[in-house]
């Protein structure tokens, strides 16, 4: 079934059913979009703990044009 076939039917749903449909679709899409598991630890790369990161940022801010 295509989206153009589904939309008219969805528009005719009651508000509560639309909200329920949103929840169902969000749960189904969440696994595809963000396949992270809640009970695991993931490494996130940030410059926070990189040696010299703060100094490099301060240098960049000093030479940046004001205003």
C-alpha positions in Angstrom: 0.0 0.0 0.0 1.4 3.4 -0.9 1.5 6.5 1.2 -1.0 8.2 -1.1 -3.4 5.4 -0.4 -2.8 5.4 3.4 -3.0 9.2 4.1 -6.7 9.6 3.4 -7.5 6.8 5.8 -5.2 8.2 8.4 -6.8 11.6 8.2 -10.1 10.1 9.0 -8.9 8.5 12.2 -9.9 9.8 15.6 -7.2 11.9 17.4 -6.5 9.1 19.9 -6.0 6.6 17.0 -3.7 9.0 15.2 -1.6 9.4 18.4 -1.5 5.6 18.8 -0.4 5.3 15.2 2.4 7.8 15.7 3.7 5.8 18.7 3.7 2.6 16.8 5.5 4.1 13.8 8.0 5.9 16.1 8.9 2.6 17.8 9.3 0.8 14.5 11.5 3.5 13.0 13.6 4.0 16.1 15.4 0.7 15.7 16.3 1.6 12.1 17.3 5.2 12.7 19.1 4.7 16.0 20.1 1.1 16.5 21.7 1.8 19.9 20.9 -0.6 22.7 20.0 0.9 26.1 22.1 -1.5 28.2 25.4 -0.9 26.4 28.1 1.8 26.6 29.2 3.6 23.5 32.3 5.7 22.9 31.6 9.3 21.8 34.5 11.2 20.3 34.7 14.7 21.7 37.6 17.1 22.0 37.0 17.6 25.7 39.7 15.2 26.9 42.1 15.6 24.0 45.5 17.1 25.0 45.7 20.7 23.9 42.0 21.0 22.9 41.3 23.8 25.3 44.4 25.7 24.3 43.6 25.4 20.6 40.1 26.6 21.2 41.3 29.7 23.1 43.9 30.4 20.3 41.1 30.3 17.7 38.9 32.6 19.8 41.7 35.1 20.3 42.3 35.4 16.5 38.6 35.3 15.5 37.2 38.7 14.4 35.0 40.4 17.0 31.4 41.3 16.3 
